Amino acid sequence: MRSSEFGSNSFVVVANRLPVDLHTRADGSTEWVPSPGGLVSGLSPVLEKQQGCWVGWPGVADASPEPLRTDKDVLLHPVTLTARDYTEFYEGFSNATLWPLYHDLIVKPTYDHAWWETYRDVNQRFAEATASVAAEGATVWVQDYQLQLVPGLLREMRPDLRVGFFLHIPFPGADLFQQLPWREEILDGLLGADLLGFQLESGVQNFLEVASMLGRETAGEPATRAAAAQITTNSGRKVGVGAFPISIDTSPFEAADDGADSERSAPATQLRAALGNPETVLLGVDRLDYTKGILQRLEAYEELLANGTLDPSSVTFIQLATPSRERIDSYKATRSAVEEAVGRINGRFAELGRPVVHYQHRSVSKQTLRDYYRAADVMLVTPFKDGMNLVAKEFIACHGVRPGALVLSEFAGAACELEEAFLCNPFDKQSLRDQLARAVAETRDDPDAATARMRAMYEQVTTHDVDLWSRSFLSSFTGQHAAAQPVGERDDR
C-alpha cells in the first residue's frame, strides 16, 4: 500500500467480534447494542481511552453495515462473514479445533482441511480490513486464537505497523500443539508480531518450547508484564514474548459507590428476599462451555446436600449460564447434562416454591450481574482450564470487603493472583466438596477471616486493573518494533 492509501487510525484493535451486536427490531430496522464477554470488558476501556478503531465481525452472517462511531468516539469497522465462514471458521476451526486443543483436549479436536482453508481466508480478510484503516506507523493489537494468522499477514502488507498479539486463552504444551497439522503456519502467523502476550508465564514457556521445537532460536526467560524472552524468526527478526495477566475495569463494579463495603446494596437485598432470605447464597456465572466445570460443581453441591454438610433450607445456588456455541455437539451435550443435573437436584432437595438451584440460560445486563455479585456470599469459578477468568475478578471488585468467599479452580489463570481464594482441583470431586464446604463455613461462622480474605483479593484486583494490563503490554512495545526488524528492513522514521 502507498502511504496515501493508509487510514487515519493510530491505534487499532482487531478481534473476532465487535464490542456490539447488530439486532433487528420487529419493524425490520436494526440497532447496535453492547455485547457481553470477557474480551469486550477487558478491551473496551483501553480503546475508549485511546479513541481508536476496533475491527471485527458484527455478529450477523452476511451483514455489511457501514462503519460507525460509539458514544465514546471509538470507530467500529465491521468485517463481513458469510454463513459458511461462521460455520467453518468460527464454529469449526476456531472452536472445534483450536479451542479444545488449547484447553488440554477436554474434548477431542477435529482437524478438517476445509475448515483450515476458511480460517486462513477469514484471517486474510481481517488483515486487509486492518491494513485499510491503520495510519502509517500505527499500533495494531490483534486479539486471540481466532486471528493467529493476522500478524504475519500484516507484516507482509504493512511492515510500517507496530503489531502486538495477545492470546486470551491458554497456550498448550509443545506435545499437544504438535498435533496441529498447520502448526508451522500458525507459528509463522504469530511471529509476524513485534510482541506476543500470554496470560501466564507458563503460556510463555509453552510457546518458547513450541518455537524451539519448530527450529526457531529462543532467548531469555518468561516474565510477567515484561517481554523478557525473545524468539528469532527465520528472517532474523526478534519478537518479544511476555506474560501480561489481563484484568478488568473495576469502576463499574466497585462497591464503595453506594456504601456496600459495609452493607449490601438495596437491589442485592431485594434479590436475597426474592430467594427467601437464605443464610447462604452461592453463585456461578459462566458461558455454558464444557471447560467451565459447571456440571461438576453442581454435583459437588448435590453431594454436600445429600450428606448433610449443607442444609437445603438455609442455602441456595444461583447458576447463570450464558448461551454459547449452541450448534456444536459438545456444547449441546454440556447443556443437556447441566440442565438434567439442575432438575435432579431440585427434585431431591427443593420444597414447593423454594428451589435449591436457580438456573438461568440467558444473558444478563452488567447492572443485573452486579446485583447478583452483591447478593452472593460464595462465588464458584471452577473451570478445568481458563486463560484468566474475569468473572472471579468482577465478583471481588463488586463484593468489596464484606465477608465472602471465592472458590476458584487451580487451573484458572486468576488462581496465580487471587491466592486468598479457596483453591480447588475441579477434576477431584472431593476437592470441590471440601473447598465449597470450607468457604460456606467461614462466611457463616468466621466473618472476620472471610473479610480478611476478601480485603486481600480486593486490593489485588483494584491495584492490578485493566489499565495496568494495557499499559504494561503497550509500554513493552518501546524499542521493540525497531529491534524486531533486521538490518536493511527498518524504516527511516
LUMTI-690979 format. One record per residue (C-alpha): residue number from 1; residue in one letter; x, y, z. Coordinates in Angstrom, 3 decimals. Example, Ala and Ser with C-alpha at 12.3 -4.5 7.8 and 13.67 -1.06 7.14 Angstrom:
2
  num  residu         X         Y         Z
    1       A    12.300    -4.500     7.800
    2       S    13.670    -1.060     7.140
REM end
This chain:
493
  num  residu         X         Y         Z
    1       M     0.000     0.000     0.000
    2       R     1.156     3.562    -0.734
    3       S     1.220     5.987     2.217
    4       S    -1.576     7.964     0.553
    5       E    -3.802     4.884     0.907
    6       F    -3.265     4.468     4.647
    7       G    -6.119     5.015     7.081
    8       S    -6.206     7.627     9.820
    9       N    -6.303     5.458    12.966
   10       S    -3.120     5.398    15.017
   11       F    -4.395     2.667    17.381
   12       V    -6.364    -0.319    16.102
   13       V    -7.753    -3.326    17.974
   14       V    -8.526    -6.396    15.864
   15       A   -10.804    -9.050    17.359
   16       N   -13.191   -11.684    16.075
   17       R   -16.204    -9.739    17.356
   18       L   -17.041    -6.074    17.596
   19       P   -17.989    -4.899    21.123
   20       V   -21.595    -4.573    19.947
   21       D   -24.261    -6.845    18.488
   22       L   -26.378    -5.924    15.490
   23       H   -30.010    -6.618    16.436
   24       T   -33.025    -6.492    14.116
   25       R   -36.145    -4.812    15.542
   26       A   -39.665    -6.097    14.941
   27       D   -40.171    -3.475    12.211
   28       G   -37.109    -4.724    10.304
   29       S   -34.800    -1.849    11.269
   30       T   -31.518    -2.564    13.016
   31       E   -29.797    -1.276    16.107
   32       W   -26.447    -1.766    17.832
   33       V   -26.448    -2.943    21.433
   34       P   -23.436    -3.539    23.701
   35       S   -22.328    -7.172    23.806
   36       P   -21.151    -9.106    26.870
   37       G   -17.945   -11.092    27.238
   38       G   -14.578   -11.090    28.909
   39       L   -12.700    -9.800    25.866
   40       V   -15.113    -6.901    25.447
   41       S   -14.924    -5.925    29.117
   42       G   -11.139    -6.117    29.012
   43       L   -10.546    -4.170    25.800
   44       S   -13.342    -1.586    25.640
   45       P   -11.861     0.690    28.340
   46       V    -8.460     0.591    26.609
   47       L    -9.870     1.513    23.213
   48       E   -12.105     4.230    24.653
   49       K    -9.078     5.830    26.277
   50       Q    -7.146     5.671    23.003
   51       Q   -10.169     6.751    20.914
   52       G    -9.062     4.263    18.297
   53       C   -10.637     1.808    15.874
   54       W   -12.000    -1.699    16.526
   55       V   -12.030    -4.105    13.570
   56       G   -14.335    -7.103    13.981
   57       W   -17.371    -9.070    12.864
   58       P   -20.771    -7.538    13.768
   59       G   -22.270   -10.890    14.823
   60       V   -24.698   -11.443    11.920
   61       A   -23.830   -13.595     8.910
   62       D   -23.677   -11.741     5.570
   63       A   -24.289    -8.373     7.264
   64       S   -22.310    -5.473     5.786
   65       P   -23.120    -2.452     7.940
   66       E   -21.277     0.806     7.473
   67       P   -18.547     1.776     9.963
   68       L   -19.881     3.791    12.889
   69       R   -18.660     5.582    15.977
   70       T   -19.707     4.787    19.519
   71       D   -20.666     7.404    22.094
   72       K   -17.067     7.026    23.382
   73       D   -15.736     8.071    19.938
   74       V   -14.463     4.592    19.055
   75       L   -14.683     3.755    15.347
   76       L   -16.214     0.307    14.727
   77       H   -15.121    -1.157    11.391
   78       P   -17.168    -4.281    10.506
   79       V   -15.772    -7.303     8.653
   80       T   -18.354    -9.370     6.766
   81       L   -18.561   -13.112     7.382
   82       T   -20.827   -15.408     5.392
   83       A   -22.872   -18.206     6.921
   84       R   -20.243   -20.638     5.636
   85       D   -17.478   -18.565     7.234
   86       Y   -19.297   -18.708    10.545
   87       T   -19.710   -22.473    10.331
   88       E   -16.180   -23.340     9.177
   89       F   -14.035   -20.511    10.591
   90       Y   -15.789   -19.860    13.910
   91       E   -17.710   -22.980    14.916
   92       G   -15.308   -25.215    13.042
   93       F   -11.610   -24.392    13.132
   94       S   -11.693   -21.835    15.947
   95       N   -13.973   -23.685    18.353
   96       A   -13.900   -27.343    17.363
   97       T   -10.186   -27.457    16.531
   98       L    -8.204   -24.753    18.343
   99       W   -10.384   -24.315    21.450
  100       P   -10.257   -27.956    22.630
  101       L    -6.591   -28.287    21.631
  102       Y    -5.626   -25.189    23.615
  103       H    -7.693   -26.407    26.597
  104       D    -5.765   -29.670    27.007
  105       L    -8.089   -31.913    24.951
  106       I   -11.045   -31.791    27.348
  107       V   -12.888   -32.887    24.218
  108       K   -11.223   -34.273    21.095
  109       P   -10.298   -31.655    18.452
  110       T   -11.405   -32.086    14.849
  111       Y    -8.765   -31.499    12.170
  112       D   -10.567   -30.583     8.948
  113       H    -8.675   -29.199     5.937
  114       A   -11.703   -27.323     4.587
  115       W   -12.068   -25.557     7.939
  116       W    -8.392   -24.595     7.814
  117       E    -8.780   -23.078     4.342
  118       T   -11.695   -20.960     5.575
  119       Y    -9.781   -19.943     8.710
  120       R    -6.919   -18.755     6.522
  121       D    -9.274   -16.880     4.165
  122       V   -11.063   -15.113     7.023
  123       N    -7.763   -14.116     8.623
  124       Q    -6.748   -12.635     5.256
  125       R    -9.958   -10.605     5.196
  126       F    -9.356    -9.272     8.727
  127       A    -5.777    -8.347     7.829
  128       E    -6.893    -6.475     4.706
  129       A    -9.529    -4.550     6.677
  130       T    -6.961    -3.655     9.335
  131       A    -4.412    -2.522     6.764
  132       S    -7.027    -0.244     5.216
  133       V    -7.881     1.640     8.437
  134       A    -4.473     1.870    10.142
  135       A    -2.469     5.057     9.826
  136       E     1.187     4.950     8.842
  137       G     3.216     3.630    11.769
  138       A     0.060     2.784    13.755
  139       T    -0.058     0.377    16.672
  140       V    -2.245    -2.650    15.933
  141       W    -3.249    -5.007    18.733
  142       V    -4.589    -8.340    17.452
  143       Q    -6.630   -10.429    19.866
  144       D    -6.977   -14.135    20.467
  145       Y    -6.942   -17.545    18.875
  146       Q    -9.362   -16.858    16.021
  147       L    -6.877   -14.460    14.354
  148       Q    -3.462   -16.050    14.783
  149       L    -2.517   -15.576    11.117
  150       V    -3.269   -11.835    11.068
  151       P     0.102   -10.637    12.484
  152       G     2.053   -12.441     9.748
  153       L    -0.298   -11.208     7.033
  154       L     0.005    -7.622     8.287
  155       R     3.784    -7.953     8.331
  156       E     3.628    -8.639     4.584
  157       M     1.069    -5.925     3.802
  158       R     2.162    -3.171     6.155
  159       P     5.720    -3.523     7.525
  160       D     5.419     0.035     8.892
  161       L     2.934    -1.088    11.566
  162       R     3.744    -1.986    15.155
  163       V     1.858    -5.237    15.673
  164       G     1.067    -6.869    19.009
  165       F    -0.828   -10.081    19.621
  166       F    -2.474   -11.197    22.867
  167       L    -3.812   -14.695    23.494
  168       H    -6.691   -14.667    25.974
  169       I    -6.915   -18.448    26.337
  170       P    -4.186   -20.860    27.492
  171       F    -1.413   -21.833    25.093
  172       P    -0.848   -25.614    25.079
  173       G     2.344   -27.522    25.695
  174       A     4.509   -28.500    22.744
  175       D     3.407   -32.135    22.931
  176       L    -0.198   -31.055    22.298
  177       F     0.486   -28.253    19.822
  178       Q     2.450   -30.557    17.544
  179       Q    -0.796   -32.462    16.865
  180       L    -1.956   -29.498    14.773
  181       P    -1.402   -30.218    11.074
  182       W    -0.911   -26.472    10.454
  183       R     1.466   -25.817    13.355
  184       E     4.115   -24.146    11.169
  185       E     1.597   -21.799     9.585
  186       I     0.149   -20.808    12.962
  187       L     3.616   -20.218    14.397
  188       D     4.676   -18.086    11.421
  189       G     1.456   -16.107    11.673
  190       L     2.053   -15.317    15.331
  191       L     5.712   -14.478    14.755
  192       G     4.629   -11.727    12.377
  193       A     4.012    -9.652    15.514
  194       D     6.592    -7.475    17.234
  195       L     5.271    -8.502    20.651
  196       L     3.360   -11.596    21.765
  197       G     1.455   -11.597    25.056
  198       F     0.114   -14.529    27.070
  199       Q    -1.856   -14.629    30.310
  200       L     0.723   -16.516    32.377
  201       E     4.416   -17.299    32.370
  202       S     3.503   -20.950    31.784
  203       G     1.937   -19.929    28.453
  204       V     5.126   -18.092    27.505
  205       Q     7.191   -21.150    28.388
  206       N     4.948   -23.396    26.299
  207       F     5.249   -21.062    23.322
  208       L     9.036   -20.859    23.625
  209       E     9.184   -24.652    23.626
  210       V     6.996   -24.824    20.515
  211       A     9.153   -22.250    18.725
  212       S    12.316   -24.120    19.659
  213       M    10.818   -27.457    18.613
  214       L     9.981   -25.948    15.205
  215       G    13.509   -24.647    14.701
  216       R    13.380   -21.030    15.919
  217       E    16.047   -19.574    18.159
  218       T    14.802   -18.547    21.614
  219       A    16.443   -16.487    24.348
  220       G    15.530   -15.209    27.800
  221       E    13.093   -16.446    30.399
  222       P     9.335   -15.931    30.864
  223       A     8.481   -12.811    32.842
  224       T     5.279   -11.096    33.958
  225       R     4.442    -7.674    32.499
  226       A     7.673    -7.596    30.505
  227       A     8.875    -9.000    27.194
  228       A    11.947   -10.604    28.747
  229       A    12.039   -13.503    26.273
  230       Q    12.685   -13.304    22.543
  231       I    12.285   -15.507    19.503
  232       T    14.305   -15.038    16.324
  233       T    12.306   -15.647    13.153
  234       N    13.660   -17.321    10.031
  235       S    14.220   -13.847     8.538
  236       G    16.230   -12.715    11.556
  237       R    13.619   -10.509    13.260
  238       K    13.398   -10.506    17.057
  239       V     9.918   -10.999    18.540
  240       G     9.323   -10.114    22.183
  241       V     7.327   -12.547    24.327
  242       G     5.902   -11.953    27.805
  243       A     3.104   -12.695    30.265
  244       F     0.544    -9.920    30.734
  245       P    -2.302   -11.102    33.008
  246       I    -5.500    -9.397    31.881
  247       S    -7.814    -7.736    34.367
  248       I   -10.970    -5.623    34.466
  249       D   -12.061    -2.034    34.613
  250       T   -13.064    -2.052    38.271
  251       S   -15.011     1.219    38.255
  252       P   -18.393    -0.248    37.152
  253       F   -18.137    -2.954    39.808
  254       E   -16.506    -1.349    42.828
  255       A   -18.662    -1.409    45.928
  256       A   -17.793     1.917    47.501
  257       D   -20.177     3.996    45.407
  258       D   -23.257     3.082    47.446
  259       G   -21.827     2.079    50.802
  260       A   -21.833    -1.628    50.037
  261       D   -18.393    -2.016    51.538
  262       S   -20.184    -2.329    54.858
  263       E   -23.668    -3.477    53.827
  264       R   -25.469    -4.867    50.819
  265       S   -26.970    -2.583    48.212
  266       A   -30.757    -2.300    48.079
  267       P   -31.097    -4.345    44.842
  268       A   -28.944    -7.124    46.321
  269       T   -31.044    -7.148    49.481
  270       Q   -34.212    -7.361    47.386
  271       L   -32.734   -10.228    45.378
  272       R   -31.985   -12.211    48.528
  273       A   -35.513   -11.549    49.749
  274       A   -36.889   -12.901    46.464
  275       L   -34.852   -16.054    47.121
  276       G   -36.470   -16.442    50.545
  277       N   -33.603   -14.821    52.518
  278       P   -31.400   -17.913    52.710
  279       E   -28.482   -17.848    55.103
  280       T   -26.031   -18.547    52.270
  281       V   -26.238   -17.712    48.572
  282       L   -23.873   -19.499    46.184
  283       L   -23.306   -18.089    42.699
  284       G   -21.889   -19.349    39.410
  285       V   -21.636   -17.134    36.302
  286       D   -20.291   -18.758    33.141
  287       R   -20.676   -19.232    29.450
  288       L   -22.270   -22.647    29.029
  289       D   -18.998   -24.256    27.962
  290       Y   -17.571   -27.691    28.712
  291       T   -14.348   -26.109    30.009
  292       K   -16.129   -24.287    32.847
  293       G   -16.841   -27.291    35.094
  294       I   -20.465   -26.307    35.751
  295       L   -21.740   -29.883    35.970
  296       Q   -19.015   -30.908    38.408
  297       R   -19.720   -28.015    40.789
  298       L   -23.430   -28.853    40.725
  299       E   -22.639   -32.460    41.577
  300       A   -20.356   -31.395    44.434
  301       Y   -23.155   -29.188    45.771
  302       E   -25.600   -32.083    45.451
  303       E   -23.333   -34.364    47.471
  304       L   -22.958   -31.759    50.244
  305       L   -26.745   -31.516    50.442
  306       A   -27.036   -35.302    50.477
  307       N   -24.530   -35.865    53.285
  308       G   -25.942   -33.080    55.459
  309       T   -22.963   -30.710    55.248
  310       L   -25.241   -28.128    53.662
  311       D   -28.818   -27.614    54.766
  312       P   -31.226   -27.170    51.828
  313       S   -33.413   -24.919    53.967
  314       S   -30.603   -22.392    54.504
  315       V   -28.604   -22.413    51.273
  316       T   -29.396   -21.755    47.614
  317       F   -27.315   -21.870    44.463
  318       I   -27.765   -19.480    41.516
  319       Q   -26.224   -20.604    38.236
  320       L   -26.264   -18.090    35.390
  321       A   -25.288   -19.862    32.156
  322       T   -24.853   -17.625    29.122
  323       P   -25.705   -19.379    25.831
  324       S   -22.573   -20.221    23.838
  325       R   -21.808   -22.001    20.530
  326       E   -25.054   -23.867    20.735
  327       R   -24.806   -25.675    17.387
  328       I   -21.602   -27.523    18.349
  329       D   -22.303   -31.056    19.587
  330       S   -20.055   -30.882    22.660
  331       Y   -21.864   -27.729    23.791
  332       K   -25.258   -29.342    23.243
  333       A   -24.159   -32.276    25.389
  334       T   -22.884   -29.946    28.127
  335       R   -26.158   -28.051    28.265
  336       S   -28.170   -31.268    28.428
  337       A   -26.074   -32.655    31.301
  338       V   -26.189   -29.394    33.274
  339       E   -29.935   -28.983    32.932
  340       E   -30.542   -32.606    33.831
  341       A   -28.468   -32.108    36.997
  342       V   -30.409   -28.961    37.933
  343       G   -33.695   -30.849    37.640
  344       R   -32.414   -33.828    39.583
  345       I   -31.032   -31.711    42.449
  346       N   -34.221   -29.705    42.775
  347       G   -36.238   -32.890    42.586
  348       R   -34.289   -34.346    45.507
  349       F   -33.962   -31.342    47.825
  350       A   -36.301   -28.481    46.890
  351       E   -39.515   -27.577    48.683
  352       L   -42.519   -26.293    46.799
  353       G   -41.721   -22.718    45.728
  354       R   -38.204   -22.915    47.131
  355       P   -35.688   -24.493    44.713
  356       V   -32.162   -25.171    45.908
  357       V   -30.799   -24.368    42.437
  358       H   -31.932   -21.313    40.486
  359       Y   -30.801   -21.738    36.866
  360       Q   -30.956   -19.202    34.035
  361       H   -29.833   -19.932    30.486
  362       R   -29.680   -16.393    29.092
  363       S   -27.518   -13.301    29.193
  364       V   -27.997   -10.648    31.855
  365       S   -27.094    -6.975    31.845
  366       K   -23.988    -5.705    33.601
  367       Q   -26.155    -3.954    36.203
  368       T   -28.128    -7.128    36.910
  369       L   -24.900    -9.105    37.157
  370       R   -23.581    -6.578    39.628
  371       D   -26.647    -7.154    41.823
  372       Y   -26.032   -10.912    41.747
  373       Y   -22.402   -10.417    42.752
  374       R   -23.502    -8.233    45.643
  375       A   -26.141   -10.686    46.781
  376       A   -23.880   -13.737    46.814
  377       D   -21.875   -14.994    49.765
  378       V   -19.775   -17.555    47.889
  379       M   -18.721   -17.366    44.244
  380       L   -17.808   -20.584    42.410
  381       V   -15.359   -20.310    39.497
  382       T   -14.265   -23.882    38.800
  383       P   -13.089   -24.324    35.190
  384       F   -10.996   -27.272    34.072
  385       K    -8.834   -24.753    32.209
  386       D    -9.109   -20.991    31.771
  387       G    -6.742   -18.338    30.477
  388       M    -7.673   -15.951    33.282
  389       N   -11.422   -15.768    34.129
  390       L   -12.577   -12.210    34.640
  391       V   -15.791   -13.260    36.434
  392       A   -13.694   -14.026    39.515
  393       K   -12.234   -10.532    39.433
  394       E   -15.617    -8.893    38.808
  395       F   -17.050   -10.640    41.861
  396       I   -14.166    -9.464    44.046
  397       A   -14.378    -5.874    42.805
  398       C   -18.145    -5.744    43.244
  399       H   -18.451    -7.620    46.536
  400       G   -15.931    -5.330    48.180
  401       V   -14.533    -6.116    51.611
  402       R   -17.677    -7.575    53.155
  403       P   -17.466   -11.194    54.344
  404       G   -17.499   -13.519    51.371
  405       A   -15.556   -16.258    49.636
  406       L   -14.325   -17.294    46.212
  407       V   -13.992   -20.990    45.375
  408       L   -11.527   -20.969    42.497
  409       S   -10.045   -23.626    40.257
  410       E    -6.305   -24.106    40.407
  411       F    -6.404   -24.202    36.604
  412       A    -7.851   -20.716    36.116
  413       G    -5.229   -18.084    35.384
  414       A    -6.719   -15.959    38.153
  415       A    -5.502   -18.511    40.719
  416       C    -1.976   -17.135    40.294
  417       E    -3.160   -13.740    41.568
  418       L    -6.054   -14.496    43.946
  419       E    -4.148   -16.547    46.489
  420       E    -6.717   -15.964    49.243
  421       A    -9.384   -17.864    47.320
  422       F   -10.383   -21.405    48.290
  423       L    -8.376   -23.147    45.574
  424       C    -9.699   -26.470    44.326
  425       N    -8.956   -29.155    41.769
  426       P   -12.124   -29.377    39.623
  427       F   -11.130   -32.833    38.405
  428       D   -11.330   -34.070    42.019
  429       K   -14.890   -34.109    43.354
  430       Q   -13.650   -34.344    46.931
  431       S   -11.510   -31.234    46.482
  432       L   -14.524   -29.356    45.135
  433       R   -16.728   -30.537    48.002
  434       D   -14.164   -29.745    50.686
  435       Q   -13.359   -26.254    49.476
  436       L   -17.010   -25.353    48.959
  437       A   -17.836   -26.580    52.469
  438       R   -14.904   -24.597    53.921
  439       A   -15.960   -21.442    52.089
  440       V   -19.567   -21.687    53.307
  441       A   -18.459   -22.410    56.889
  442       E   -16.063   -19.483    57.008
  443       T   -18.521   -16.920    55.657
  444       R   -21.125   -18.175    58.142
  445       D   -19.015   -18.790    61.261
  446       D   -15.897   -16.604    60.947
  447       P   -16.805   -13.322    59.249
  448       D   -13.539   -11.683    60.335
  449       A   -11.491   -14.290    58.476
  450       A   -13.816   -14.078    55.463
  451       T   -13.461   -10.294    55.441
  452       A    -9.667   -10.527    55.614
  453       R    -9.603   -12.837    52.607
  454       M   -11.862   -10.551    50.598
  455       R    -9.821    -7.478    51.567
  456       A    -6.599    -9.059    50.287
  457       M    -8.199   -10.089    46.985
  458       Y    -9.935    -6.724    46.618
  459       E    -6.587    -4.974    46.977
  460       Q    -5.077    -7.237    44.315
  461       V    -7.874    -6.689    41.798
  462       T    -8.187    -2.936    42.252
  463       T    -4.442    -2.294    42.019
  464       H    -3.881    -4.695    39.101
  465       D    -6.661    -3.471    36.816
  466       V    -7.177    -3.367    33.053
  467       D    -5.266    -0.104    32.831
  468       L    -2.159    -1.764    34.272
  469       W    -2.626    -4.657    31.839
  470       S    -2.809    -2.425    28.766
  471       R    -0.045    -0.073    29.921
  472       S     2.333    -2.929    30.654
  473       F     1.701    -4.514    27.251
  474       L     1.829    -1.325    25.210
  475       S     4.883     0.019    27.034
  476       S     6.710    -3.198    26.117
  477       F     6.461    -2.043    22.503
  478       T     9.048     0.658    23.303
  479       G    12.025    -0.053    21.089
  480       Q    10.573    -3.456    20.168
  481       H     9.452    -2.549    16.651
  482       A    12.865    -1.234    15.643
  483       A    14.629    -4.144    17.320
  484       A    12.295    -6.573    15.612
  485       Q    13.390    -5.595    12.098
  486       P    16.658    -6.959    10.723
  487       V    19.193    -4.528     9.288
  488       G    18.043    -3.334     5.878
  489       E    14.317    -3.633     6.742
  490       R    13.973    -0.846     9.319
  491       D    12.101     2.236     8.262
  492       D    13.649     5.715     8.283
  493       R    11.448     7.283    10.905
REM end
